[in-house]
Amino acid sequence: MTTMNVNIPAYASAFGLEGPAPRLAEWLARAIIELQSIGLESIGNWLRMPAPAVPEAAAQLLRLAEAYDATQPSYAADLRAAALMSQRD
């Protein structure tokens, strides 16, 4: 096993004695609190695309299975199984 020493200079004048981590953590916490106050769920719903209907999703899976059948038959079988399971529910 090889030991390596890494010298990381302390930038006390730029970041204070603690370094940049506490400031970054504080900024992330404030950003998360702000997102929660405006409704994180509504932003998530706005960013998400609507899920395809079950028959359309099954057809997409079967098309993908056809595309992967020659190169990855096991993955294609998994896609076909997922399509069949989605049609059953």
Sequence and secondary structure as in RCSB ss.txt:
>XXXX:A:sequence
MTTMNVNIPAYASAFGLEGPAPRLAEWLARAIIELQSIGLESIGNWLRMPAPAVPEAAAQLLRLAEAYDATQPSY
AADLRAAALMSQRD
>XXXX:A:secstr
           HHHH SS SHHHHHHHHHHHHHHHHHH HHHHHHHHS     HHHHHHHHHHHHHHHTTT HHH
HHHHHHHHHHHHH 
